[in-house]
């Protein structure tokens, strides 16, 4: 049948179903093919917290949201244009994300009496959820998949695992996506171990596409033209991949071998897994027996002269605290990545938050300041990892890199950079001019000590957790201890001389400055742009560097009457700013739900401050 083709600027699609329905893969493939097509995009994988939740239950729903557009895309979108709900539980948990004009695609075969009961429905699910006015596409996806593969020789369980490809084919038709990329992916995925799965999946994908083309329930299809982006080679990249590659780039630019000692933990594990793939680039990885061993092996590698990295999330960071103090005391270069998740304790391990800031700033014994930097988007994780490594290596100190589950698992197009555009990293190695070697003698400008590598004759020295003099001699003398405490803190503070200054989006001065840090960047930026379009004067400053703060922070804040700090916690950065710059008035907008901000939430918060209706 003929379908009306509509050009649209952007669309948001949310794939949802049981953990075994392949919705993460379906969403990833849709995003990747859109990236190849040339769209800008942002994704948000939304995993269940339970590993094996009972089939068909609300707690077992897995979702993947992707926002694709022909213009600048900075968030995964607030509400969706299409919801794919593979069972009643997926519909119930995700109906709240529907636009008024949204389409809903469901697998009719899953909406039986048992499935509806598990999801808590007593009658018509669309009426109970008050979404009967949406465009509902009811398709017998399970039966159609079975029919498609009835001659394949596959058992029924294997056939049902192909339902996601049928669904993906339908979504490709609705949004005019080329399916050639999916076919290429399937051939690569199954070529070596399961070549027999290539043809069935390709067939189901094609049958889903053709089915959508021939039903009246889909009156319109949509075209999202490629975005006008700077020329270059692009790929879709997750934050965890970008972090790993940033470390590999820093290893190349510094000439230091890369070592990562880590213990697997959601949502940071993929960094370790990605680095383990790249032995050919000199990366060494160790899956340690626990978090403490992970950071301690990394400290040992730093002493031996490596670019040392350890990765974790909030609970693991807690366990690393004692060893972090050792890294501060020994003044060795180390990067610790904290991909934050909802806490405390195990919390909601698959959900995102920004609730570890207090911990990374203060969570150690003694006077133990650390440099803290934060990534603001999946692609920005590459630069953050690179420059965190540069700070650690050139200033002989541990550096904390804050990421978030939303960034680590989410993805966006990334323009693959040329390494000639990145600076060399020049660690302060001890030379013959530094003899006799005093391991904690400092450069008077940067306060940085020299790096004496093991095996260098004449540079023998000891490091450890006990306080020492500049000569490296153990000391409990009070004035020496106070001197070393002050110098270690001053070394961190003087990083303000080398990090970028704080920039302002919008008017350089005025009534209201919105402030954010980390992964809230895209949502706050979009909200502020909407306010500009509405004719409201609002400015925005985003912090990629937390400790120390950019040296012009006080000057920037002084140009505004009010400062609204938006963060995914109960106000940790706002409290930090009050401690550093108490002369300013800070307002707060906080969210602690294990979910990113919605753009509309921030717009409403800004309007509330401005007194708008």
N, C-alpha and C positions, 0 to 999 in steps of 0.2 A: 504494500500500500504506500501511498505518497505521504511523507511526513514533512511538516513545515520546518525549515531550517532557520534558526535564529542565531544571529551574532550576539555574543555577550562578552562583557569585559572579564568576568571571573565567575567561577563556581566553586562550591564547597561540597565535597562528597564524603559521607561517613559510612564506612563498611563495618558491620557489627554482627557478631554471632558467637557461638561457643568457641572455646579455645581451639578445638579441633577442626573448626570450619575453614581455617586458612585465611582469615580476614586480614591478618598482618601481611601475609604474602600478597594477597589481592591488592591491598592498598599500596604496598611498596611497588608492585609492578605498574599500577596505574600512575603512580608518581613518577617512576623512572621513565616510562614511555612519554609522559608529558614533558619531562625535562629534555629528552631527546628531540621531541617535537619543537621545543624552543620556548615553552611557557616558563614563567617564573612560578615558584611554588613554595609551600611550606607544609610540613606534615606533623601530625601529632598521634603517635601510637599510644593507645590507652589500654594497658594490659590489666587483666584481673590480678588481684593480690594472692589468690589461692592457686597453688600449683595444679591441683586436680579437683576443682570444684565439681559437684555433681552435675551431670549433663542436663542442660535445659534450665538451670537455675540462674537467678539474677546475679549471684556472685561469680558465676563463671563466664560472664559476657566479656568478650574481647573486642575492642574497637580500634579503628584506624581512620583518622580524618585527614583529608588532603585538600588543600586550597590551591587551585591553579588559576593563573590569570595572564592577560596580555599586557598588564602594567606591573607596577611595583607591588610585590606581595611580601608582607612582613610578618603575617600571623597565619595560623591554620584556619582562621575564620571563627566567628562566634557561632552562627547557626548554619545549618546545612541546606543545600538545594536538593540533594538526593540522600536519602537514608536507605541503605541496604540492610534489611533485618532478616537474618537467616532463621530466626526462631522467635517465639513470643517474648522470651526474656529480653532479647536484644531490642525488640520494639519498645517494651516498657521502659527499659533503662535509658533509651536514647531518644524517645519521642520529644523530650523537652528541648532538644537541639534543633527542632524543625522550624524552618521559616514558614510563614503563612502560605507561601506559594510553592512549598516543597513537594517533591515526589517521594513516595515510599514504595520501595520494591521489596516484596516479601516472598519467602518460599512457602507456598500454600501447603505443601505436604508436612511442614513442621508445625502448622497451626491446627493440630488435632486436639482432641479433648485432653489428653495427657499433657501436651506441651502448654496449652492454655492454663491448665490448673497449676502447673509448676511455676508459671509466671504470675499467678494470682489473679487471673482474669475469671470473671463469673459469666460474662456474656460476650457481646461483640467488642473486641479489643479496641477498635477504632473509635467507637462511641464512648467507651469507658475512658479513653485517653483524650477525648474531645479533638480528634484529628480527622474526623470523617470528611471534613471539607478539603483535605489535601488530595492530591492526585495519587490514588492508590493503585499500584501495579501488582496484581496477585498472579503469580506464575508458579506452576507445579515444577519447580526447579529440580527437586530430587527425582521425580518420575521422568522428566525430560532428560536428565543426565543418564538415568538407567537405560532409557530408550536409545540414547545416542551411543552407548557403549555395550549394547546387548550382545554384539557379535565380537567383542574384544577378547573374550576368554578370561577377563578379570573377574575376581570374586566381588560380591556385592559391597563389602567393606571398602575395597580399593576403589570401586566405582564411585561410592559416595564421597570419597576424598577429592574427587574431581569437580564437585559442585561449585567450588569457588571459581573454577575456570569458566563455567557456564555463566555465572553471575558477572565475571569480569568481561566476558564477551558482550553481554547486554549493556553494561556500563560504557564499553567502548563504542557501541553503536549510538547510544544516547548522546555522548559527548564527542562524537566524530574523532575518536582516537585511532591511530593506526595500530593494527594488531601485529604487525611484522616484528616489532621488538619483543613481544611476548613469545612468539614462536622461536626467536633467536635465543631468548633466555631459557626456554624449555629444552632446547637442543643442548645448550651448554650444561644445564643442571643435570640432565639425565644421560648424557652421552656416554660416560665411562661406566657407571655402576648400574643404571637402569634404563638402557636405551629403549626397552619395550614400552616405557611410559611416555615417550615423546609423542607418538602418533595419537594415542587416546586423548591426551590433554589438548593437543592442537585441534583435534576434532571437536571436542566439547566446547572449546573457545569459539570456534567457527559456528557451531550450532547455536550457541547462546547469542552470538551476533546476529545470525540470520533469524532467530526466533523474535528478537526485539524488532527487527526490520519488518516483521509481518503481522504484528499484533496492533489492534486499534487502541489499546490502553496507553500507548506512547504516541501522542499526537504530534509532539514537537521533538526535534533534535537540536543540538547546540554546537556552535563553533566558537572556540576560544583561540584567537589568532596568536601566533608566536609573539613574545615580548621583544621590545627593542632594547637589547642589552649590548654593552661594549663587546667588540669583537674579541674572540678568544676561544679556547677550548673549555667547555663546561662539562661538569658531571654533577649528578645528584649525590650529596654526601651527608652522612649523619655526623652529629657532633663528636661521637666517640671515635669514628674513623678520622675525622679532621684532627682531633687531639693527637692520635697516634702519629699521623703524618707530620704534624707540627714538630713533634719530638725527633722524628727521622730527619727533618730538614735542619733542625738545630744541631743534631749530631754531625751532619755534613758540613755545616758552616763553622763549627767549632773544631772539627778534627778530632773530637772526642768520641770514643765508642759509646753506644747507647746501651744502658742496662735498665731493665724494668723488673723489679721484684714485687710481686703482688699476690694477694689472695682473692679468689673470685667473690664478687659481691654485686648484687643488683643495685643500681643500673650501670656499674662501671666496668664490668667484666669484659665487654667488647673491646676496650682499649688494649688490655693484655692480649686478647685473642688476635687483634689486628697486628700488634707488634710482633707476635710470634710467627706471623707469616713471612716477615721480612728479614730472615737471617742473611739473605744475600746482600743486604744493605748494612750488615754489621750489627744488627740489633740482637741483643742477648736478653732472653726472658726467663724468669723463674717463677713457676707457680708454687709459692711457699706454702708451708703447712698451716700458717695462720697469719693474721695481720701484723703481729709484732715481728715475725720472721721476715715478712715482706719488706718492711721499712728498714730493718736492721741490715739485711743483705744489701739494700740500696745504699745505705750509709757506708758500708764496707766498700762497695763499688766506687763511691765518690772519693773515698780515701785513696783508692788505687788509681784514680784519674779518669773515671768514666763520667759521662753525663748520666746521672742517676735519677731514676723516676720510680715512684710507687703510686698506685691508683687505688681508690676506695670510695666508699660512701660514708654517711654519717656514723653508723655504728662502728665501722672499721677505723674511722678517724679517731674515735675515742680511744681505741686500743693502741693507736700509734702515738698517743700524746707523750708518753715518757721518752720514747726514742726521738721524737721531734725536739724535745729539750736537749738531747744529746747532740743532734745536728746543729742546734743553735750554739751550744757550748763549744763544739769542735770547729764551728764555722766552716762547714763543708757544703759544697753546692749540691742541692737536692730539690727536686720538684715533686710536690705531693698534690695529686689531683683528687678532689672531693666532688664526685657527681652526686649532688644532694637529692635526698628522697624524704618522704614524710616520716616523721618520728613522733615521739621519742622511742627508744628501744627499737624493736623491729618495725613498729609503726605500720605504715602501708607501703611496703617496699617497692611497689611498682608505680607509685604516684610521686609527682614532682613537688618540691617546695624550695624555699630559700632559708631554711631554719637552722643552718649550721654556722651562720656568720659569727654569733657570739662564741661558739666553740673554737673556730679557727683563729679568732682574734685573741682569746683569753684562756683557752682550755689547756693550760700547762702550769706546772709549778714554777715558782720563782719569777723573777723579772725576765720574761722570755718573749720579746717581740719578734714578729715574723712579717715578711712581705706577703701581701695578699692581693691577687689579681682575679678578675672574673670575666668569663666569656659572656657575650651577649646574644649570640646566635649560633646555630650549628656550624656554619662555615667559619665564623669568627673564632671557633675553638682552635683552628689551625694557627692563626696569628697569636692567640693567647698562649698556647703551648710553646710556640717558638720564642716569644719574648719573655715568658716566664723562665725558660731555659737560659736565655741570654742574661737576664738579671742574676739568676743563681750562679752561673759560671763566672761572670765577670765581677760579681760582688761577693763571692764566696759566702753564700748564705742559703738556707732553705727558703723556698718560695711556695706558697700555697696557691694552687689554681682552682678556683671554684667554678664548677659547671653545675648542671641540674639535669634531672631525668628527662625533662622536656627537651633540653638541648641535646643530650647524649643520644637519645633514641630518635629524636626528630631529625628532619633532613630539609635541605634547600639546595638550589643550584649553586655551584661553586666554580668560579673561574679559576682554572688551574694556573697558578702563578709561575713566573719565571724566577728561578732562584737568584738570578743576577740582581733582582730588585730587593733582595733581602740582605741586610748587613752581615758582615763577618762577625763572628763571636770570638772574642779574644780573652781567654782566661789569663789571670795574672800569675803565670808560672814563675817560680823562683829561678833565678839565673846566677851566674858566677858573681855578679855584682852584689848579690844579696848575702854573700858569705862574710862573716860567720852568720849562719842562718838562725834567725829568731822567728819562730813560726807565727807569733801573734803581734809582730811589729807591723804597723799600719801605714798606708799611704795617708798623709796628713789631710788631703782633700776629700777622698772617698771613704776613708776609714777601712779600706779593704786590706786584708792580709795577703801574703803570697802563698801560692799553692806548691808545696814541695812534694813531689811524687815519690813513692817508695822505689828504692833501687838507685836513687841518685846519690852518688858519693858526696858527702859533705852536707847533705840536707836531712840527715837522720833527725827525727823528732818524734815526740809522742803526742797523741791527742786522747781525749777521754772526757768523762763526765765531771771530773774534779776541776775546780778553778785553777788557773795557771797565770803566770806572769807573761809579759810580752816575750820573754825568752823561752817560754814553754816549760817553766819549772813549776811544780805543784806549790800552791800557796793558799793559806787561809788568812793572810794578812788583811785586816779590814779595809784599809784604803785601796789596796790593790783590787779587791773584789768590787768595791764601788766604782773604781776607774773602769774595769772591764765591763761591768753592767752598763755603765753610761756609754761606753764606746760601741758596744754591740747595738744598743738602741739608736745611737747616732748614725750608725752605718745604714740602718733601715730608713731612718728619717731622711738621709741625704739622697735616697733614691728619687726624691721629689725633683732633684736637679736633672734627672735623665728621663723621666717618664713624661708623656705628653701632657700639656695643660688641658684643663677642662674647657670644652666648647659648649656653646649654647645654640640650640635650634629655635628659631623664632626671634622676637625682639631681644636685644641685648640687655634691656632693663624694663621694668614694669611692675605690675601688681603681683603676678603669680608666676613662680618657677616650679614646674613639676620635675621631680627628681626620681630617678630609678637606678637600679644596678642589675647586673647579670641578665638573665633570660627574660626579664620584663621589657626589654628594649622595643621589640617589634610592636607589642600591644600598646605601650605608652606612646610611641612615635605615631602610630596610626590614629590613636585618640586625639593627640595634639593636632595632627593634620586635619582631622574632622572639625576641630574647634576653629582652626584657621579658616576653613571653608565656610563656617557659620559666622565669620566676621569677629571672632573673639580673640583678643590678644593674650595668648598664653605662650610661655617659653618652656623649653625642656633641656635638662642637663642629665647626661647619663654617665655613670661612673664605671669604668672598666678597671680602675686602680683604686683599691680600698685602703690599703696601708702600705705606704703613706698615701694620703690624699694628694691630688694634684696641687701644686703650690699656689695656683691662683684661685683655689676654691673659695677662700674667704672674700676675695675681691669680687668674684661672680655673685656669690650669695648677697653681698652688700648692695647690689643693684636692684634687688627685688623686695617688695613689702612682705610677701608671704611665700613660704616654701612648702609644697605638698610632696611628701615622700611616699611613694607607692612601692610595696614589696609584699612577697608571698610569705609573710611571717607576722608576728605580732608587733613588729616595730623595732627590730634589732638594728637596722642601719640608722633609723631616726634617733635611737638612743645613742649610738656611736657618734653621730653628728653633733648631738647636744653636748656630749662630753668633749669633743674636739673644738667646736665652735658654738659655745653656749649663748652668744649674743643675739642669735637669730631665732625667729619664731618658726617652729616646725609643725606642720599639720601632717596627719597620717591617713593613709588609706591602705588597709591590710586585708589579706585573704589567706586563710589557712585551711584549705579544703582538699589539698592534694591535686589541685587542678590549676592550670595557668589562669591569668586574668582573662576576662572577656573585654574586648575593646569598649563595649557599651558600659561596662561597669566603671571603667576609668573616666569615660565621658561624663557619666552621671556624677562621679566624685568631683570632677573639675567644675561642672555646672553648679554643684552644691556649694562649693567654695566661692564661686563667682556670683552666687545668688540668682542663677538662672532657673526658670521654671522647667 
